[in-house]
Amino acid sequence: MDTEQPMKTTYKIALSALGVVVFLLAWEAVARSGVVPARLLPSPSAVPAAFLTEFNSGTWQAMVLASLSHYLVGLSLGTFLGVSFGTAAALWGKWDAFQAWVVRMLRPIPAIAWIPFAIIWFGVSEGAASFLIALTVFWINYYASYAAVRGVDKDLIELGYAFGQGGLIPRLFKIILPGALPGILSGLRAGLGQGWMTVVAAELFGISGLGMRMMEASGLLATHIVVLYMVTIALLYGVSDFLFMQVQSRVLSWQR
């Protein structure tokens, strides 16, 4: 039984890798067939040369660092506020009722709708991009934390009271947050991906980063450069998601 599970995992990885290879080969075949002009659909084989050009000029590194800077600020701020407000709303019924309609009014508004205000408040700056990213991440973590805290087993809370953990702080840090941690971490993981999606939208109006470089390249019909930065975003998310999963597995090792 111990060897069966690694074999299944290896098989899944191999099958996933095969899927990627087939996808890239099909893309390459369509691009080389001439059915679609190369300037509209560059082949995957054109991306490495584009990377070397951008890397040697220092553009790729500069764009990645620029996007990472406001991504990390927005992610941290949105996560902290989302978890805090979501937890507070789940714990205190009066606060939940007080802010419930405000949440219903603001939640449907997409982050990109706030771009005019972001520019007015922060100018065309990294602060504006961080604000938009934080806004996106906030709502994901708010609802994930709210649901996770509300879903904590009430018997555990009553047991805490029986063992003298009825105070707010002991109850919060010894019972509620540990019990809600899997759900909260799921929200954090979702926020990682949504944050990267917002990075591109936040940079489209002139803030230095991956999105701005993609817009510059598209204006010149340098679609191979556009694809390069699309792949870059995918890789950055993949790395951040992998690292997060490693941390999550350690944090939740007590569940095994």
Summary of the structure (lengths in Angstrom):
residues: 256
radius of gyration: 22.6
end to end distance: 16.8
largest distance: 73.9
contacts: 779
relative contact order: 0.12
helix: 84%
strand: 0%
